[in-house]
Protein backbone atom coordinates (compact mmCIF):
# COMPACT_ATOMS: atom_id res chain seq x y z
CA UNK A 1 0.00 0.00 0.00
CA UNK A 2 2.81 2.38 0.95
CA UNK A 3 4.62 1.46 -2.27
CA UNK A 4 1.52 2.20 -4.35
CA UNK A 5 1.12 5.61 -2.67
CA UNK A 6 4.79 6.38 -3.31
CA UNK A 7 4.47 5.45 -6.99
CA UNK A 8 1.31 7.55 -7.31
CA UNK A 9 3.02 10.56 -5.67
CA UNK A 10 6.04 10.13 -7.94
CA UNK A 11 3.84 10.04 -11.04
CA UNK A 12 1.97 13.16 -9.91
CA UNK A 13 5.28 14.93 -9.37
CA UNK A 14 6.47 13.93 -12.85
CA UNK A 15 3.22 15.21 -14.38
CA UNK A 16 3.51 18.53 -12.48
CA UNK A 17 7.13 18.99 -13.56
CA UNK A 18 6.30 18.14 -17.17
CA UNK A 19 3.31 20.51 -17.15
CA UNK A 20 5.42 23.29 -15.64
CA UNK A 21 8.15 22.78 -18.23
CA UNK A 22 5.66 22.77 -21.09
CA UNK A 23 4.12 26.03 -19.83
CA UNK A 24 7.54 27.66 -19.39
CA UNK A 25 9.08 26.55 -22.69
CA UNK A 26 6.95 28.67 -25.11
CA UNK A 27 7.57 31.83 -23.10
CA UNK A 28 11.28 31.10 -22.76
CA UNK A 29 11.56 30.62 -26.55
CA UNK A 30 10.21 34.15 -27.00
CA UNK A 31 12.11 35.80 -24.16
CA UNK A 32 15.56 34.20 -24.50
CA UNK A 33 16.42 35.73 -27.92
CA UNK A 34 15.52 39.18 -26.52
CA UNK A 35 17.75 38.56 -23.50
CA UNK A 36 20.61 37.22 -25.64
CA UNK A 37 20.48 40.12 -28.12
CA UNK A 38 20.47 42.68 -25.31
CA UNK A 39 23.43 41.08 -23.49
CA UNK A 40 25.46 40.54 -26.68
CA UNK A 41 25.13 44.25 -27.51
CA UNK A 42 26.11 45.27 -23.96
CA UNK A 43 29.16 42.98 -23.93
CA UNK A 44 30.32 43.94 -27.44
CA UNK A 45 29.93 47.66 -26.77
CA UNK A 46 31.77 47.33 -23.44
CA UNK A 47 34.68 45.61 -25.18
CA UNK A 48 34.65 48.07 -28.07
CA UNK A 49 34.73 50.94 -25.58
CA UNK A 50 38.01 49.69 -24.11
CA UNK A 51 39.81 50.26 -27.42
CA UNK A 52 37.95 53.31 -28.71
CA UNK A 53 37.06 55.45 -25.66
CA UNK A 54 39.68 56.64 -23.15
CA UNK A 55 39.13 56.08 -19.45
CA UNK A 56 37.75 59.16 -17.70
CA UNK A 57 40.45 61.28 -16.08
CA UNK A 58 39.86 61.10 -12.30
CA UNK A 59 39.15 64.28 -10.40
CA UNK A 60 41.56 65.50 -7.75
CA UNK A 61 41.64 63.00 -4.89
CA UNK A 62 39.38 60.54 -6.73
CA UNK A 63 40.34 56.88 -7.06
CA UNK A 64 39.09 54.87 -10.04
CA UNK A 65 39.44 51.51 -8.30
CA UNK A 66 39.85 48.33 -10.29
CA UNK A 67 39.22 44.65 -9.64
CA UNK A 68 42.16 42.77 -11.10
CA UNK A 69 40.35 40.56 -13.62
CA UNK A 70 40.01 41.20 -17.37
CA UNK A 71 36.56 41.73 -18.93
CA UNK A 72 34.52 41.19 -15.76
CA UNK A 73 36.03 44.29 -14.14
CA UNK A 74 34.23 46.39 -16.78
CA UNK A 75 30.99 45.62 -14.93
CA UNK A 76 32.31 46.56 -11.49
CA UNK A 77 32.11 50.35 -11.32
CA UNK A 78 30.83 53.06 -8.97
CA UNK A 79 28.48 51.57 -6.36
CA UNK A 80 29.75 48.06 -7.10
CA UNK A 81 32.49 48.78 -4.55
CA UNK A 82 29.92 49.15 -1.77
CA UNK A 83 28.17 45.89 -2.64
CA UNK A 84 31.53 44.09 -2.71
CA UNK A 85 32.56 45.65 0.64
CA UNK A 86 29.31 44.55 2.29
CA UNK A 87 29.61 41.06 0.82
CA UNK A 88 33.21 40.75 2.02
CA UNK A 89 33.17 42.45 5.41
CA UNK A 90 29.67 43.69 6.20
CA UNK A 91 28.63 47.27 6.96
CA UNK A 92 32.06 48.65 7.76
CA UNK A 93 31.18 52.37 7.52
CA UNK A 94 28.13 54.61 7.75
CA UNK A 95 28.14 55.12 3.98
CA UNK A 96 27.39 51.43 3.43
CA UNK A 97 24.02 51.65 5.21
CA UNK A 98 22.50 53.29 2.12
CA UNK A 99 22.56 49.82 0.51
CA UNK A 100 20.29 46.90 1.33
CA UNK A 101 21.85 43.53 2.26
CA UNK A 102 20.15 40.80 0.23
CA UNK A 103 22.27 41.06 -2.93
CA UNK A 104 25.57 41.19 -0.97
CA UNK A 105 24.39 38.19 1.10
CA UNK A 106 23.82 36.16 -2.07
CA UNK A 107 27.23 37.26 -3.40
CA UNK A 108 28.96 36.28 -0.16
CA UNK A 109 27.29 32.90 0.25
CA UNK A 110 27.87 31.81 -3.35
CA UNK A 111 31.42 33.17 -3.52
CA UNK A 112 32.53 31.49 -0.30
CA UNK A 113 30.74 28.27 -1.26
CA UNK A 114 32.06 27.99 -4.82
CA UNK A 115 35.37 29.90 -4.73
CA UNK A 116 36.66 29.48 -1.17
CA UNK A 117 40.41 30.14 -1.04
CA UNK A 118 40.46 32.47 -4.04
CA UNK A 119 40.68 36.26 -3.95
CA UNK A 120 37.23 37.36 -2.81
CA UNK A 121 36.66 40.44 -5.01
CA UNK A 122 37.81 38.69 -8.18
CA UNK A 123 35.57 35.68 -7.49
CA UNK A 124 32.60 37.82 -6.44
CA UNK A 125 32.77 40.03 -9.55
CA UNK A 126 33.02 37.01 -11.86
CA UNK A 127 30.18 35.20 -10.12
CA UNK A 128 28.12 38.37 -9.80
CA UNK A 129 28.23 38.93 -13.55
CA UNK A 130 26.78 35.48 -14.24
CA UNK A 131 24.15 35.38 -11.51
CA UNK A 132 22.89 38.85 -12.41
CA UNK A 133 22.45 37.78 -16.01
CA UNK A 134 20.49 34.74 -14.79
CA UNK A 135 18.34 36.97 -12.57
CA UNK A 136 17.77 39.26 -15.54
CA UNK A 137 16.64 36.41 -17.79
CA UNK A 138 14.22 35.25 -15.09
CA UNK A 139 12.99 38.83 -14.65
CA UNK A 140 12.32 39.23 -18.39
CA UNK A 141 10.44 35.93 -18.34
CA UNK A 142 8.22 37.28 -15.56
CA UNK A 143 7.82 40.69 -17.22
CA UNK A 144 6.34 38.81 -20.18
CA UNK A 145 4.09 36.59 -18.06
CA UNK A 146 2.92 39.45 -15.84
CA UNK A 147 2.11 41.67 -18.82
CA UNK A 148 0.20 38.81 -20.43
CA UNK A 149 -2.24 38.85 -17.49
CA UNK A 150 -3.41 42.33 -18.48
CA UNK A 151 -2.60 42.69 -22.17
CA UNK A 152 -2.35 40.82 -25.46
CA UNK A 153 0.67 38.77 -26.51
CA UNK A 154 2.12 41.48 -28.75
CA UNK A 155 2.10 43.98 -25.89
CA UNK A 156 3.80 41.46 -23.59
CA UNK A 157 6.49 40.83 -26.19
CA UNK A 158 7.17 44.53 -26.72
CA UNK A 159 7.21 45.23 -22.97
CA UNK A 160 9.93 42.58 -22.65
CA UNK A 161 11.91 44.10 -25.54
CA UNK A 162 11.74 47.62 -24.13
CA UNK A 163 12.73 46.37 -20.69
CA UNK A 164 15.74 44.45 -22.07
CA UNK A 165 16.97 47.40 -24.16
CA UNK A 166 16.28 50.20 -21.69
CA UNK A 167 19.04 52.87 -21.70
CA UNK A 168 20.41 51.74 -18.32
CA UNK A 169 20.28 48.00 -19.08
CA UNK A 170 24.05 47.70 -18.53
CA UNK A 171 23.28 47.58 -14.80
CA UNK A 172 21.50 44.25 -15.24
CA UNK A 173 24.88 42.63 -15.95
CA UNK A 174 26.86 44.73 -13.47
CA UNK A 175 27.63 44.26 -9.78
CA UNK A 176 24.48 46.11 -8.80
CA UNK A 177 21.21 44.94 -7.22
CA UNK A 178 19.01 45.88 -10.21
CA UNK A 179 18.68 42.39 -11.75
CA UNK A 180 17.80 40.76 -8.44
CA UNK A 181 15.35 43.53 -7.60
CA UNK A 182 13.59 43.36 -10.98
CA UNK A 183 13.31 39.58 -10.60
CA UNK A 184 11.88 39.77 -7.06
CA UNK A 185 9.56 42.65 -8.01
CA UNK A 186 8.08 40.81 -11.01
CA UNK A 187 7.88 37.52 -9.09
CA UNK A 188 6.06 39.29 -6.26
CA UNK A 189 3.54 40.90 -8.60
CA UNK A 190 3.05 37.78 -10.72
CA UNK A 191 2.31 35.57 -7.71
CA UNK A 192 -0.01 38.28 -6.38
CA UNK A 193 -2.04 38.21 -9.60
CA UNK A 194 -2.11 34.40 -9.49
CA UNK A 195 -3.64 34.46 -6.01
CA UNK A 196 -0.57 33.31 -4.06
CA UNK A 197 -0.82 36.27 -1.70
CA UNK A 198 1.49 35.09 1.08
CA UNK A 199 4.13 33.94 -1.40
CA UNK A 200 3.87 37.39 -2.94
CA UNK A 201 4.47 38.92 0.49
CA UNK A 202 7.61 36.83 1.04
CA UNK A 203 9.00 37.86 -2.34
CA UNK A 204 8.11 41.49 -1.61
CA UNK A 205 9.91 41.20 1.74
CA UNK A 206 13.07 40.06 -0.07
CA UNK A 207 12.65 42.87 -2.63
CA UNK A 208 12.53 45.32 0.30
CA UNK A 209 15.86 43.91 1.47
CA UNK A 210 17.29 44.46 -2.03
CA UNK A 211 16.38 48.07 -2.87
CA UNK A 212 15.31 50.92 -0.51
CA UNK A 213 12.02 51.50 -2.35
CA UNK A 214 11.12 47.79 -2.25
CA UNK A 215 8.87 48.08 0.79
CA UNK A 216 6.54 50.34 -1.23
CA UNK A 217 5.35 47.27 -3.15
CA UNK A 218 2.98 46.94 -0.18
CA UNK A 219 0.96 49.76 -1.80
CA UNK A 220 0.13 47.53 -4.78
CA UNK A 221 -0.67 44.52 -2.59
CA UNK A 222 -3.03 46.58 -0.43
CA UNK A 223 -4.82 48.31 -3.32
CA UNK A 224 -5.12 45.07 -5.30
CA UNK A 225 -6.92 43.46 -2.36
CA UNK A 226 -9.95 45.70 -3.00
CA UNK A 227 -11.92 43.65 -5.50
CA UNK A 228 -14.91 45.00 -7.41
CA UNK A 229 -17.85 45.20 -5.04
CA UNK A 230 -15.77 44.63 -1.89
CA UNK A 231 -14.65 47.20 0.62
CA UNK A 232 -12.67 45.07 3.09
CA UNK A 233 -9.04 44.07 2.92
CA UNK A 234 -8.62 40.31 3.43
CA UNK A 235 -6.44 39.02 6.25
CA UNK A 236 -4.08 37.38 3.73
CA UNK A 237 -3.64 40.63 1.81
CA UNK A 238 -3.07 42.60 4.98
CA UNK A 239 -0.51 40.04 6.23
CA UNK A 240 1.27 40.10 2.86
CA UNK A 241 1.42 43.91 2.77
CA UNK A 242 2.68 44.06 6.36
CA UNK A 243 5.31 41.46 5.55
CA UNK A 244 6.68 43.67 2.76
CA UNK A 245 6.73 46.71 5.07
CA UNK A 246 8.50 44.56 7.67
CA UNK A 247 11.57 44.41 5.40
CA UNK A 248 12.16 48.11 6.07
CA UNK A 249 11.69 47.71 9.82
CA UNK A 250 13.96 44.65 9.94
CA UNK A 251 16.74 46.54 8.20
CA UNK A 252 16.36 49.50 10.57
CA UNK A 253 16.44 47.11 13.53
CA UNK A 254 19.56 45.40 12.23
CA UNK A 255 21.23 48.78 11.68
CA UNK A 256 20.36 49.76 15.25
CA UNK A 257 21.85 46.54 16.66
CA UNK A 258 25.06 47.01 14.67
CA UNK A 259 25.60 50.75 15.26
CA UNK A 260 23.49 51.69 18.26
CA UNK A 261 21.66 54.26 16.14
CA UNK A 262 18.17 53.87 14.72
CA UNK A 263 18.84 56.69 12.27
CA UNK A 264 22.11 55.53 10.74
CA UNK A 265 20.31 54.58 7.50
CA UNK A 266 18.85 58.09 7.16
CA UNK A 267 22.17 59.72 8.05
CA UNK A 268 23.97 57.55 5.50
CA UNK A 269 21.59 58.52 2.68
CA UNK A 270 21.70 62.19 3.72
CA UNK A 271 25.51 62.33 3.51
CA UNK A 272 25.57 61.24 -0.14
CA UNK A 273 26.43 64.04 -2.52
CA UNK A 274 23.09 64.10 -4.35
CA UNK A 275 22.28 66.64 -7.02
CA UNK A 276 18.89 67.72 -8.29
CA UNK A 277 17.83 67.60 -11.93
CA UNK A 278 18.18 71.38 -12.07
CA UNK A 279 21.79 71.17 -10.82
CA UNK A 280 22.50 68.44 -13.35
CA UNK A 281 21.27 70.65 -16.19
CA UNK A 282 23.19 73.67 -14.89
CA UNK A 283 26.44 71.74 -14.40
CA UNK A 284 26.21 70.16 -17.84
CA UNK A 285 25.56 73.45 -19.62
CA UNK A 286 28.63 74.92 -17.94
CA UNK A 287 30.92 71.98 -18.73
CA UNK A 288 29.99 71.49 -22.43
CA UNK A 289 31.74 68.08 -22.48
CA UNK A 290 30.41 65.39 -24.82
CA UNK A 291 29.98 62.76 -22.10
CA UNK A 292 28.03 65.14 -19.85
CA UNK A 293 25.79 66.28 -22.71
CA UNK A 294 25.13 62.63 -23.65
CA UNK A 295 24.33 61.77 -20.06
CA UNK A 296 22.00 64.77 -19.69
CA UNK A 297 20.12 64.03 -22.92
CA UNK A 298 19.58 60.44 -21.82
CA UNK A 299 18.39 61.49 -18.37
CA UNK A 300 15.94 64.09 -19.69
CA UNK A 301 14.64 61.64 -22.33
CA UNK A 302 14.01 58.96 -19.71
CA UNK A 303 12.25 61.45 -17.40
CA UNK A 304 10.01 62.58 -20.25
CA UNK A 305 9.20 59.00 -21.25
CA UNK A 306 8.52 58.00 -17.66
CA UNK A 307 6.12 60.83 -16.89
CA UNK A 308 4.31 60.66 -20.24
CA UNK A 309 3.76 56.91 -20.09
CA UNK A 310 2.68 56.71 -16.46
CA UNK A 311 0.52 59.81 -16.21
CA UNK A 312 -1.19 59.17 -19.55
CA UNK A 313 -2.81 56.19 -17.83
CA UNK A 314 -4.68 58.46 -15.43
CA UNK A 315 -6.11 60.47 -18.32
CA UNK A 316 -7.62 57.30 -19.78
CA UNK A 317 -8.54 55.96 -16.33
CA UNK A 318 -11.03 58.77 -15.80
CA UNK A 319 -12.92 57.52 -18.88
CA UNK A 320 -12.56 53.74 -18.36
CA UNK A 321 -12.46 53.43 -14.60
CA UNK A 322 -14.03 49.98 -14.38
CA UNK A 323 -11.91 48.25 -17.04
CA UNK A 324 -8.67 49.83 -15.82
CA UNK A 325 -9.21 49.27 -12.08
CA UNK A 326 -6.84 46.26 -11.93
CA UNK A 327 -4.02 48.37 -13.32
CA UNK A 328 -4.60 51.38 -11.08
CA UNK A 329 -2.39 50.15 -8.16
CA UNK A 330 0.55 49.62 -10.51
CA UNK A 331 0.35 53.05 -12.09
CA UNK A 332 -0.42 54.72 -8.76
CA UNK A 333 2.80 53.40 -7.19
CA UNK A 334 4.72 54.20 -10.38
CA UNK A 335 3.57 57.83 -10.20
CA UNK A 336 4.73 58.04 -6.57
CA UNK A 337 8.13 56.57 -7.45
CA UNK A 338 8.61 58.93 -10.41
CA UNK A 339 7.98 61.94 -8.20
CA UNK A 340 10.32 60.63 -5.46
CA UNK A 341 13.12 59.82 -7.91
CA UNK A 342 12.98 63.17 -9.71
CA UNK A 343 12.33 65.57 -6.84
CA UNK A 344 13.90 63.82 -3.87
CA UNK A 345 16.60 61.61 -5.34
CA UNK A 346 19.96 61.84 -7.04
CA UNK A 347 19.43 63.01 -10.62
CA UNK A 348 22.51 61.06 -11.70
CA UNK A 349 20.74 57.78 -10.86
CA UNK A 350 17.39 58.50 -12.52
CA UNK A 351 18.02 56.44 -15.67
CA UNK A 352 18.89 53.40 -13.54
CA UNK A 353 16.03 53.85 -11.07
CA UNK A 354 13.40 54.30 -13.80
CA UNK A 355 14.36 50.94 -15.35
CA UNK A 356 12.25 48.92 -12.88
CA UNK A 357 9.02 50.90 -13.40
CA UNK A 358 7.17 48.19 -15.33
CA UNK A 359 3.97 50.15 -16.20
CA UNK A 360 6.18 52.49 -18.23
CA UNK A 361 6.86 49.57 -20.58
CA UNK A 362 3.17 48.70 -20.71
CA UNK A 363 2.18 52.15 -21.95
CA UNK A 364 5.03 52.25 -24.46
CA UNK A 365 4.03 48.82 -25.77
CA UNK A 366 0.39 49.80 -26.11
CA UNK A 367 1.39 52.86 -28.13
CA UNK A 368 3.77 50.79 -30.25
CA UNK A 369 1.15 48.16 -31.09
CA UNK A 370 -1.04 50.89 -32.57
CA UNK A 371 1.82 52.63 -34.40
CA UNK A 372 4.37 50.19 -35.92
CA UNK A 373 6.74 53.04 -36.81
CA UNK A 374 6.80 54.01 -33.13
CA UNK A 375 7.91 50.48 -32.27
CA UNK A 376 10.99 50.82 -34.47
CA UNK A 377 11.74 54.32 -33.20
CA UNK A 378 11.61 53.32 -29.51
CA UNK A 379 13.71 50.21 -30.09
CA UNK A 380 16.32 52.20 -32.02
CA UNK A 381 16.46 55.01 -29.44
CA UNK A 382 16.66 52.61 -26.50
CA UNK A 383 19.37 50.50 -28.15
CA UNK A 384 21.42 53.57 -29.04
CA UNK A 385 21.12 54.99 -25.53
CA UNK A 386 21.89 51.57 -24.01
CA UNK A 387 25.11 51.42 -26.01
CA UNK A 388 26.04 54.98 -24.96
CA UNK A 389 25.20 54.19 -21.32
CA UNK A 390 27.32 51.03 -21.41
CA UNK A 391 30.35 52.99 -22.62
CA UNK A 392 29.80 55.73 -20.04
CA UNK A 393 29.54 53.19 -17.22
CA UNK A 394 32.42 50.92 -18.18
CA UNK A 395 34.78 53.84 -18.85
CA UNK A 396 34.02 55.49 -15.50
CA UNK A 397 31.98 58.41 -16.83
CA UNK A 398 28.99 59.73 -14.88
CA UNK A 399 26.37 57.07 -15.40
CA UNK A 400 25.25 55.42 -12.16
C-alpha angles and dihedrals in degrees: 000000000000089000092052091050090049092051091047091050091048092051091049090051091050091050092049092049092047092048091048092049092048091051092047098045099069092049092045090052089058098040102042097065089052090050093046094048092049094049094044090055092047093049095044093047091047091053093043089051091059091063101033107035122055120231112262113264107246119241120244109295093005121130119208094203121204135203107222100239126099120243097357091065088067088073095049106080139131110345091017086087091063093050090049092048092051092046092050103038110001127238098342098165139023091254091065093063090077087075127073119234109228098085093046089048091055090046092050097046095047095042094050091043098048104025105030110160095027126103104286101220094047092049094043094050092048093047093041091057092055099041092048090053089051091049089049093052090050090047092052089049089055093043087059095046094044093049090049089063090065106023144034124278095260091055091049091051094049092046088056092048094049091047092050094048099040112141093253096044091120087081090066089070096036132088091271132110095243098100093048092045094049089049094049092043094052092041090051093050094042094052089045091056090046091056098252092128100165092045087052089053092052091050090047089051090055090046088054088055090051104050129018093237092050095098089064089074083085086077091065093044092051096045093044090056090070102088123190109285095012128102102181128086111230120238091243092053092047091049091048093049092047090049090057091048088049089068089069093047092047091053092048090049092050091049090051092051092049099043107018090238125104090197101052091106092055092044091050093052091044093055093057113107097244123176128200124236089254091055090047091054092045094048092047094049089052095047099046091193118150095234093051092047090049091049093048094048090051092048094049091046092052092047091051092048092047096051095041094050098044101040093043086069092064091053090057092038092066088060100039103031097150098048094043098045094102091057096046096088091053095050093040092058090042090056090051092050093048091054093046094048095048102038103028105026141070109285090210090066099046097101090053095043094048091056094082096051096108099185087063088066091047093057093044090050093049090052091046094051089058095043113038092189088058089055091058093044094052093045092049094046093046093047092048092048091045090055091048091047091050091054092046092050099043093045093050098252120144103286113119 
